[in-house]
Amino acid sequence: MVSLGAALNVSVIISTYNAPAWLEKVLWGYAHQTHRDFEIIIADDGSSEDTRALIERVAPTLDQPVIHVHQRDDGFRKCRILNKAILHARADYLLFTDGDCIPRADFVAGHVAKAAPGAYLSGGYCKLTLPASKAITRDDIARGDCFRVPWLLEHGHRRQRKDLKLSADPALAHWLNRLTTTRCNFKGSNGSAWLRDVVAVNGFDERMAYGSEDREFGVRLRNAGIDARHVRYTAICVHLDHGRSYENPDRYAWNRALRKYNEKHGVRRTEYGLVQLIQAGFQPSVAGLATTSGLLSNA
């Protein structure tokens, strides 16, 4: 494997919707990363002013630049806001996650260490209970307490098989990543890919609502010849509990059918992605356009 090392520059794209208390904890997590060379792009799917105010308050306290990309609230349009965020990215490598997933201090470093040409990375998360989610403070994140199973159990966490992600040392994590039988589907909560490869498949399919939209994206990457590699036990984040009022069984079934069709027929590109977003009049940031324009012109 060709590793690109600590000099790799990364755009961390964090999706969010009306959860400023959780987003603040997530941003605290990025304040304590061991790998420092990254920017943060918050892909905001229509949150109220509370989220904007939170970002304006916290961003100046971070060492990394923070870009807030917002669109009006018109239902679940995560794929569209992710595409808008991609078009603002200034780095050649993109790390996707959610505004309810607090990263361990080595989270970005874990992706950077395993990044390789022609591959995407897929991790996961350890899901917390609501009491444990609420209990986490900035000091708990800074000290790493909320990534330790004994601390979590003291604060209302229930034991689960995925706790092994939190307790595995680097050597064990390496072998668990190699030996896991879990399929390496792309995870929007913990996944990374090269900008060049993301543009080649035209980003996320904006027709898709909640359910399997990130997995479908990964299907097209694999169809395009991109290898899928696990970082399940090395790139660690904890998932804060919340409801999912946007779940829709009919839309999920449609998404699943599209994913299966694309998998069966080897579909590589969506016709409802980055290029169409620009054609519809979306204006990327100047810096982001400078990064993507050459790639898009050849897409």
C-alpha positions as YAML, in Angstrom:
chain: A
units: angstrom
residues:
- id: 1
  name: MET
  ca: [0.00, 0.00, 0.00]
- id: 2
  name: VAL
  ca: [1.21, 3.50, -0.85]
- id: 3
  name: SER
  ca: [0.64, 5.74, 2.16]
- id: 4
  name: LEU
  ca: [0.67, 9.49, 1.67]
- id: 5
  name: GLY
  ca: [1.79, 10.29, 5.19]
- id: 6
  name: ALA
  ca: [1.29, 13.22, 7.51]
- id: 7
  name: ALA
  ca: [1.65, 15.89, 4.81]
- id: 8
  name: LEU
  ca: [-1.68, 14.99, 3.21]
- id: 9
  name: ASN
  ca: [-4.17, 17.86, 3.14]
- id: 10
  name: VAL
  ca: [-7.80, 16.88, 3.79]
- id: 11
  name: SER
  ca: [-11.25, 18.41, 3.47]
- id: 12
  name: VAL
  ca: [-13.41, 17.05, 6.30]
- id: 13
  name: ILE
  ca: [-17.06, 17.30, 5.20]
- id: 14
  name: ILE
  ca: [-19.52, 17.17, 8.11]
- id: 15
  name: SER
  ca: [-23.24, 16.86, 7.33]
- id: 16
  name: THR
  ca: [-25.71, 18.35, 9.81]
- id: 17
  name: TYR
  ca: [-29.34, 19.28, 10.29]
- id: 18
  name: ASN
  ca: [-30.75, 21.14, 13.30]
- id: 19
  name: ALA
  ca: [-28.57, 19.51, 15.96]
- id: 20
  name: PRO
  ca: [-26.28, 22.33, 17.17]
- id: 21
  name: ALA
  ca: [-25.62, 20.76, 20.60]
- id: 22
  name: TRP
  ca: [-24.33, 17.58, 18.94]
- id: 23
  name: LEU
  ca: [-22.45, 19.50, 16.25]
- id: 24
  name: GLU
  ca: [-20.61, 21.49, 18.93]
- id: 25
  name: LYS
  ca: [-19.33, 18.29, 20.52]
- id: 26
  name: VAL
  ca: [-18.23, 17.05, 17.10]
- id: 27
  name: LEU
  ca: [-16.31, 20.26, 16.44]
- id: 28
  name: TRP
  ca: [-14.61, 19.91, 19.83]
- id: 29
  name: GLY
  ca: [-13.43, 16.53, 18.59]
- id: 30
  name: TYR
  ca: [-11.80, 18.12, 15.55]
- id: 31
  name: ALA
  ca: [-10.11, 20.67, 17.79]
- id: 32
  name: HIS
  ca: [-8.06, 17.84, 19.31]
- id: 33
  name: GLN
  ca: [-6.92, 15.91, 16.24]
- id: 34
  name: THR
  ca: [-3.31, 14.74, 16.07]
- id: 35
  name: HIS
  ca: [-3.28, 15.37, 12.31]
- id: 36
  name: ARG
  ca: [-3.70, 19.12, 11.92]
- id: 37
  name: ASP
  ca: [-3.59, 19.77, 8.17]
- id: 38
  name: PHE
  ca: [-7.27, 19.80, 7.22]
- id: 39
  name: GLU
  ca: [-10.18, 22.12, 6.60]
- id: 40
  name: ILE
  ca: [-13.73, 21.66, 7.89]
- id: 41
  name: ILE
  ca: [-16.71, 22.03, 5.56]
- id: 42
  name: ILE
  ca: [-20.08, 21.89, 7.30]
- id: 43
  name: ALA
  ca: [-22.73, 20.62, 4.88]
- id: 44
  name: ASP
  ca: [-25.91, 22.05, 6.40]
- id: 45
  name: ASP
  ca: [-29.16, 20.65, 5.02]
- id: 46
  name: GLY
  ca: [-31.38, 23.57, 6.06]
- id: 47
  name: SER
  ca: [-30.72, 24.11, 9.77]
- id: 48
  name: SER
  ca: [-32.12, 27.12, 11.62]
- id: 49
  name: GLU
  ca: [-30.10, 30.13, 12.80]
- id: 50
  name: ASP
  ca: [-29.11, 28.24, 15.97]
- id: 51
  name: THR
  ca: [-26.66, 26.19, 13.92]
- id: 52
  name: ARG
  ca: [-25.24, 29.23, 12.16]
- id: 53
  name: ALA
  ca: [-24.75, 30.98, 15.51]
- id: 54
  name: LEU
  ca: [-23.01, 27.89, 16.92]
- id: 55
  name: ILE
  ca: [-20.60, 27.73, 13.98]
- id: 56
  name: GLU
  ca: [-19.82, 31.45, 14.21]
- id: 57
  name: ARG
  ca: [-19.06, 31.04, 17.93]
- id: 58
  name: VAL
  ca: [-16.93, 27.88, 17.72]
- id: 59
  name: ALA
  ca: [-15.09, 28.37, 14.41]
- id: 60
  name: PRO
  ca: [-12.75, 31.11, 15.70]
- id: 61
  name: THR
  ca: [-11.58, 28.77, 18.48]
- id: 62
  name: LEU
  ca: [-10.37, 26.13, 15.99]
- id: 63
  name: ASP
  ca: [-6.98, 26.05, 14.28]
- id: 64
  name: GLN
  ca: [-8.54, 24.80, 11.03]
- id: 65
  name: PRO
  ca: [-10.56, 26.90, 8.57]
- id: 66
  name: VAL
  ca: [-14.31, 26.28, 8.76]
- id: 67
  name: ILE
  ca: [-16.64, 26.73, 5.78]
- id: 68
  name: HIS
  ca: [-20.41, 26.69, 6.38]
- id: 69
  name: VAL
  ca: [-22.34, 25.58, 3.28]
- id: 70
  name: HIS
  ca: [-26.09, 25.97, 3.87]
- id: 71
  name: GLN
  ca: [-29.18, 25.31, 1.79]
- id: 72
  name: ARG
  ca: [-32.83, 26.03, 2.57]
- id: 73
  name: ASP
  ca: [-34.84, 23.38, 4.39]
- id: 74
  name: ASP
  ca: [-36.84, 21.41, 1.81]
- id: 75
  name: GLY
  ca: [-36.88, 17.92, 3.26]
- id: 76
  name: PHE
  ca: [-34.00, 15.45, 3.39]
- id: 77
  name: ARG
  ca: [-31.53, 16.61, 0.73]
- id: 78
  name: LYS
  ca: [-28.27, 15.36, 2.20]
- id: 79
  name: CYS
  ca: [-26.90, 14.25, -1.19]
- id: 80
  name: ARG
  ca: [-27.40, 17.73, -2.64]
- id: 81
  name: ILE
  ca: [-25.71, 19.53, 0.25]
- id: 82
  name: LEU
  ca: [-22.83, 17.03, 0.15]
- id: 83
  name: ASN
  ca: [-22.30, 17.82, -3.53]
- id: 84
  name: LYS
  ca: [-22.30, 21.53, -2.73]
- id: 85
  name: ALA
  ca: [-19.72, 20.91, -0.01]
- id: 86
  name: ILE
  ca: [-17.56, 18.89, -2.41]
- id: 87
  name: LEU
  ca: [-17.54, 21.85, -4.79]
- id: 88
  name: HIS
  ca: [-16.17, 24.04, -1.98]
- id: 89
  name: ALA
  ca: [-13.36, 21.62, -1.10]
- id: 90
  name: ARG
  ca: [-9.79, 22.85, -1.48]
- id: 91
  name: ALA
  ca: [-8.06, 19.54, -0.76]
- id: 92
  name: ASP
  ca: [-7.46, 16.55, -3.02]
- id: 93
  name: TYR
  ca: [-8.69, 14.12, -0.37]
- id: 94
  name: LEU
  ca: [-12.19, 14.16, 1.16]
- id: 95
  name: LEU
  ca: [-13.24, 12.70, 4.52]
- id: 96
  name: PHE
  ca: [-17.02, 12.40, 4.99]
- id: 97
  name: THR
  ca: [-18.69, 12.24, 8.38]
- id: 98
  name: ASP
  ca: [-21.81, 13.40, 10.24]
- id: 99
  name: GLY
  ca: [-22.56, 16.10, 12.77]
- id: 100
  name: ASP
  ca: [-23.48, 13.48, 15.36]
- id: 101
  name: CYS
  ca: [-20.19, 11.55, 15.24]
- id: 102
  name: ILE
  ca: [-17.44, 12.70, 17.62]
- id: 103
  name: PRO
  ca: [-13.99, 11.75, 16.27]
- id: 104
  name: ARG
  ca: [-11.28, 10.28, 18.46]
- id: 105
  name: ALA
  ca: [-8.04, 12.28, 18.43]
- id: 106
  name: ASP
  ca: [-6.49, 9.98, 15.81]
- id: 107
  name: PHE
  ca: [-9.55, 9.89, 13.54]
- id: 108
  name: VAL
  ca: [-8.22, 12.07, 10.71]
- id: 109
  name: ALA
  ca: [-4.76, 10.56, 11.12]
- id: 110
  name: GLY
  ca: [-6.29, 7.09, 10.76]
- id: 111
  name: HIS
  ca: [-7.69, 7.99, 7.36]
- id: 112
  name: VAL
  ca: [-4.52, 9.76, 6.25]
- id: 113
  name: ALA
  ca: [-2.33, 6.82, 7.20]
- id: 114
  name: LYS
  ca: [-4.35, 4.39, 5.08]
- id: 115
  name: ALA
  ca: [-5.12, 6.68, 2.12]
- id: 116
  name: ALA
  ca: [-3.85, 5.19, -1.13]
- id: 117
  name: PRO
  ca: [-4.36, 5.88, -4.84]
- id: 118
  name: GLY
  ca: [-7.27, 3.99, -6.36]
- id: 119
  name: ALA
  ca: [-8.97, 3.24, -3.03]
- id: 120
  name: TYR
  ca: [-11.66, 4.55, -0.74]
- id: 121
  name: LEU
  ca: [-11.78, 3.93, 3.01]
- id: 122
  name: SER
  ca: [-14.76, 2.89, 5.09]
- id: 123
  name: GLY
  ca: [-15.08, 2.89, 8.86]
- id: 124
  name: GLY
  ca: [-18.07, 2.90, 11.17]
- id: 125
  name: TYR
  ca: [-19.02, 4.12, 14.61]
- id: 126
  name: CYS
  ca: [-19.83, 3.01, 18.13]
- id: 127
  name: LYS
  ca: [-23.43, 3.99, 18.85]
- id: 128
  name: LEU
  ca: [-24.07, 5.55, 22.26]
- id: 129
  name: THR
  ca: [-27.18, 5.76, 24.38]
- id: 130
  name: LEU
  ca: [-28.86, 9.12, 24.94]
- id: 131
  name: PRO
  ca: [-27.63, 9.43, 28.58]
- id: 132
  name: ALA
  ca: [-24.03, 8.79, 27.51]
- id: 133
  name: SER
  ca: [-24.42, 11.21, 24.59]
- id: 134
  name: LYS
  ca: [-25.65, 13.99, 26.86]
- id: 135
  name: ALA
  ca: [-22.97, 13.37, 29.49]
- id: 136
  name: ILE
  ca: [-20.00, 14.07, 27.19]
- id: 137
  name: THR
  ca: [-18.26, 17.38, 27.86]
- id: 138
  name: ARG
  ca: [-15.43, 19.13, 26.05]
- id: 139
  name: ASP
  ca: [-12.98, 17.95, 28.71]
- id: 140
  name: ASP
  ca: [-14.15, 14.36, 28.23]
- id: 141
  name: ILE
  ca: [-13.37, 14.68, 24.52]
- id: 142
  name: ALA
  ca: [-10.00, 16.37, 25.12]
- id: 143
  name: ARG
  ca: [-8.94, 13.64, 27.58]
- id: 144
  name: GLY
  ca: [-10.35, 10.88, 25.38]
- id: 145
  name: ASP
  ca: [-12.60, 9.62, 28.17]
- id: 146
  name: CYS
  ca: [-15.68, 9.26, 25.95]
- id: 147
  name: PHE
  ca: [-13.80, 6.76, 23.78]
- id: 148
  name: ARG
  ca: [-13.08, 4.45, 26.73]
- id: 149
  name: VAL
  ca: [-15.60, 1.71, 27.45]
- id: 150
  name: PRO
  ca: [-15.40, 1.91, 31.29]
- id: 151
  name: TRP
  ca: [-16.20, 5.66, 31.21]
- id: 152
  name: LEU
  ca: [-19.09, 5.09, 28.82]
- id: 153
  name: LEU
  ca: [-20.53, 2.31, 30.99]
- id: 154
  name: GLU
  ca: [-20.45, 4.64, 33.99]
- id: 155
  name: HIS
  ca: [-22.52, 7.14, 32.00]
- id: 156
  name: GLY
  ca: [-25.31, 4.91, 30.71]
- id: 157
  name: HIS
  ca: [-23.72, 3.09, 27.80]
- id: 158
  name: ARG
  ca: [-24.80, -0.50, 27.14]
- id: 159
  name: ARG
  ca: [-22.18, -3.07, 26.19]
- id: 160
  name: GLN
  ca: [-22.13, -4.07, 22.53]
- id: 161
  name: ARG
  ca: [-19.93, -6.04, 20.19]
- id: 162
  name: LYS
  ca: [-18.73, -2.85, 18.50]
- id: 163
  name: ASP
  ca: [-17.05, -1.76, 21.75]
- id: 164
  name: LEU
  ca: [-14.03, -3.69, 20.47]
- id: 165
  name: LYS
  ca: [-13.43, -0.76, 18.09]
- id: 166
  name: LEU
  ca: [-12.76, 1.44, 21.12]
- id: 167
  name: SER
  ca: [-10.50, -0.95, 22.99]
- id: 168
  name: ALA
  ca: [-8.36, -2.49, 20.20]
- id: 169
  name: ASP
  ca: [-4.72, -1.40, 20.26]
- id: 170
  name: PRO
  ca: [-3.06, -0.48, 16.92]
- id: 171
  name: ALA
  ca: [-1.63, -3.94, 16.28]
- id: 172
  name: LEU
  ca: [-4.96, -5.68, 16.98]
- id: 173
  name: ALA
  ca: [-6.84, -3.03, 14.98]
- id: 174
  name: HIS
  ca: [-4.62, -3.74, 11.96]
- id: 175
  name: TRP
  ca: [-5.48, -7.43, 11.99]
- id: 176
  name: LEU
  ca: [-9.16, -6.86, 12.72]
- id: 177
  name: ASN
  ca: [-9.38, -4.60, 9.67]
- id: 178
  name: ARG
  ca: [-7.80, -7.33, 7.55]
- id: 179
  name: LEU
  ca: [-9.83, -10.20, 8.97]
- id: 180
  name: THR
  ca: [-13.29, -8.65, 9.25]
- id: 181
  name: THR
  ca: [-15.95, -10.34, 7.14]
- id: 182
  name: THR
  ca: [-18.12, -7.22, 7.07]
- id: 183
  name: ARG
  ca: [-18.61, -5.94, 3.52]
- id: 184
  name: CYS
  ca: [-16.70, -2.72, 2.91]
- id: 185
  name: ASN
  ca: [-19.61, -0.47, 1.96]
- id: 186
  name: PHE
  ca: [-18.99, 3.27, 1.90]
- id: 187
  name: LYS
  ca: [-20.11, 4.95, 5.13]
- id: 188
  name: GLY
  ca: [-21.22, 8.57, 5.05]
- id: 189
  name: SER
  ca: [-20.52, 8.78, 8.76]
- id: 190
  name: ASN
  ca: [-16.93, 7.58, 8.38]
- id: 191
  name: GLY
  ca: [-15.60, 7.31, 4.86]
- id: 192
  name: SER
  ca: [-12.95, 8.95, 2.70]
- id: 193
  name: ALA
  ca: [-12.05, 9.11, -0.97]
- id: 194
  name: TRP
  ca: [-9.97, 11.06, -3.46]
- id: 195
  name: LEU
  ca: [-11.64, 14.11, -4.96]
- id: 196
  name: ARG
  ca: [-10.63, 12.87, -8.41]
- id: 197
  name: ASP
  ca: [-12.54, 9.62, -7.88]
- id: 198
  name: VAL
  ca: [-15.57, 11.40, -6.39]
- id: 199
  name: VAL
  ca: [-15.76, 13.68, -9.44]
- id: 200
  name: ALA
  ca: [-15.34, 10.70, -11.80]
- id: 201
  name: VAL
  ca: [-18.62, 9.20, -10.52]
- id: 202
  name: ASN
  ca: [-20.25, 12.68, -10.44]
- id: 203
  name: GLY
  ca: [-20.65, 12.77, -6.66]
- id: 204
  name: PHE
  ca: [-23.78, 11.74, -4.79]
- id: 205
  name: ASP
  ca: [-27.07, 11.00, -6.53]
- id: 206
  name: GLU
  ca: [-29.37, 13.88, -5.57]
- id: 207
  name: ARG
  ca: [-32.53, 11.89, -6.21]
- id: 208
  name: MET
  ca: [-31.87, 9.81, -3.11]
- id: 209
  name: ALA
  ca: [-33.44, 10.60, 0.25]
- id: 210
  name: TYR
  ca: [-32.48, 8.92, 3.54]
- id: 211
  name: GLY
  ca: [-31.38, 5.32, 3.36]
- id: 212
  name: SER
  ca: [-28.52, 3.67, 1.47]
- id: 213
  name: GLU
  ca: [-27.47, 6.88, -0.31]
- id: 214
  name: ASP
  ca: [-23.86, 6.57, 0.86]
- id: 215
  name: ARG
  ca: [-23.76, 2.87, 0.06]
- id: 216
  name: GLU
  ca: [-24.99, 3.59, -3.50]
- id: 217
  name: PHE
  ca: [-22.19, 6.13, -3.86]
- id: 218
  name: GLY
  ca: [-19.71, 3.43, -2.87]
- id: 219
  name: VAL
  ca: [-21.21, 1.02, -5.40]
- id: 220
  name: ARG
  ca: [-20.45, 3.46, -8.22]
- id: 221
  name: LEU
  ca: [-16.92, 4.01, -6.91]
- id: 222
  name: ARG
  ca: [-16.30, 0.25, -6.96]
- id: 223
  name: ASN
  ca: [-17.84, -0.01, -10.43]
- id: 224
  name: ALA
  ca: [-15.33, 2.65, -11.52]
- id: 225
  name: GLY
  ca: [-12.47, 0.42, -10.36]
- id: 226
  name: ILE
  ca: [-11.90, 1.99, -6.93]
- id: 227
  name: ASP
  ca: [-10.83, -0.52, -4.28]
- id: 228
  name: ALA
  ca: [-12.67, -0.58, -0.93]
- id: 229
  name: ARG
  ca: [-10.62, -0.83, 2.26]
- id: 230
  name: HIS
  ca: [-11.59, -1.03, 5.92]
- id: 231
  name: VAL
  ca: [-10.60, 1.38, 8.68]
- id: 232
  name: ARG
  ca: [-13.29, 0.03, 11.03]
- id: 233
  name: TYR
  ca: [-10.86, -0.45, 13.90]
- id: 234
  name: THR
  ca: [-8.44, 2.42, 13.28]
- id: 235
  name: ALA
  ca: [-10.60, 5.48, 12.41]
- id: 236
  name: ILE
  ca: [-12.80, 5.71, 15.49]
- id: 237
  name: CYS
  ca: [-15.82, 7.88, 16.24]
- id: 238
  name: VAL
  ca: [-18.76, 7.63, 18.62]
- id: 239
  name: HIS
  ca: [-22.32, 8.26, 17.43]
- id: 240
  name: LEU
  ca: [-24.56, 10.48, 19.54]
- id: 241
  name: ASP
  ca: [-28.13, 9.26, 19.95]
- id: 242
  name: HIS
  ca: [-31.09, 10.99, 18.23]
- id: 243
  name: GLY
  ca: [-34.37, 10.32, 16.49]
- id: 244
  name: ARG
  ca: [-34.84, 9.97, 12.72]
- id: 245
  name: SER
  ca: [-38.08, 11.70, 11.83]
- id: 246
  name: TYR
  ca: [-36.97, 11.83, 8.19]
- id: 247
  name: GLU
  ca: [-37.16, 8.05, 7.71]
- id: 248
  name: ASN
  ca: [-39.51, 7.07, 4.89]
- id: 249
  name: PRO
  ca: [-39.97, 3.35, 4.08]
- id: 250
  name: ASP
  ca: [-41.13, 4.01, 0.52]
- id: 251
  name: ARG
  ca: [-38.16, 6.25, -0.27]
- id: 252
  name: TYR
  ca: [-35.80, 3.76, 1.36]
- id: 253
  name: ALA
  ca: [-37.18, 0.99, -0.85]
- id: 254
  name: TRP
  ca: [-36.66, 3.19, -3.94]
- id: 255
  name: ASN
  ca: [-33.08, 3.95, -2.87]
- id: 256
  name: ARG
  ca: [-32.36, 0.28, -2.30]
- id: 257
  name: ALA
  ca: [-33.75, -0.66, -5.72]
- id: 258
  name: LEU
  ca: [-31.55, 1.97, -7.38]
- id: 259
  name: ARG
  ca: [-28.47, 0.75, -5.54]
- id: 260
  name: LYS
  ca: [-29.12, -2.85, -6.55]
- id: 261
  name: TYR
  ca: [-29.72, -1.84, -10.17]
- id: 262
  name: ASN
  ca: [-26.47, 0.12, -10.29]
- id: 263
  name: GLU
  ca: [-24.60, -2.74, -8.68]
- id: 264
  name: LYS
  ca: [-25.99, -5.29, -11.13]
- id: 265
  name: HIS
  ca: [-25.46, -3.16, -14.24]
- id: 266
  name: GLY
  ca: [-22.06, -1.68, -13.34]
- id: 267
  name: VAL
  ca: [-23.27, 1.93, -13.33]
- id: 268
  name: ARG
  ca: [-20.41, 4.33, -12.61]
- id: 269
  name: ARG
  ca: [-21.89, 7.82, -12.94]
- id: 270
  name: THR
  ca: [-25.10, 9.44, -11.82]
- id: 271
  name: GLU
  ca: [-26.74, 12.00, -14.06]
- id: 272
  name: TYR
  ca: [-27.99, 13.83, -10.95]
- id: 273
  name: GLY
  ca: [-24.77, 14.98, -9.33]
- id: 274
  name: LEU
  ca: [-21.99, 17.56, -9.36]
- id: 275
  name: VAL
  ca: [-22.08, 18.53, -13.03]
- id: 276
  name: GLN
  ca: [-25.86, 18.95, -13.04]
- id: 277
  name: LEU
  ca: [-25.65, 21.05, -9.88]
- id: 278
  name: ILE
  ca: [-23.34, 23.52, -11.60]
- id: 279
  name: GLN
  ca: [-25.47, 23.48, -14.75]
- id: 280
  name: ALA
  ca: [-28.46, 24.39, -12.56]
- id: 281
  name: GLY
  ca: [-26.64, 27.54, -11.45]
- id: 282
  name: PHE
  ca: [-24.88, 26.58, -8.22]
- id: 283
  name: GLN
  ca: [-21.76, 28.70, -7.69]
- id: 284
  name: PRO
  ca: [-18.89, 26.92, -5.88]
- id: 285
  name: SER
  ca: [-16.37, 28.88, -3.88]
- id: 286
  name: VAL
  ca: [-13.54, 30.31, -5.97]
- id: 287
  name: ALA
  ca: [-10.99, 28.14, -4.16]
- id: 288
  name: GLY
  ca: [-13.16, 25.04, -4.51]
- id: 289
  name: LEU
  ca: [-13.77, 25.68, -8.19]
- id: 290
  name: ALA
  ca: [-10.02, 26.06, -8.72]
- id: 291
  name: THR
  ca: [-9.58, 22.58, -7.24]
- id: 292
  name: THR
  ca: [-12.40, 20.86, -9.12]
- id: 293
  name: SER
  ca: [-12.71, 22.71, -12.44]
- id: 294
  name: GLY
  ca: [-10.09, 20.71, -14.30]
- id: 295
  name: LEU
  ca: [-11.52, 17.44, -13.04]
- id: 296
  name: LEU
  ca: [-15.09, 18.44, -13.88]
- id: 297
  name: SER
  ca: [-14.16, 19.52, -17.40]
- id: 298
  name: ASN
  ca: [-12.88, 16.03, -18.05]
- id: 299
  name: ALA
  ca: [-15.76, 14.26, -16.32]
...
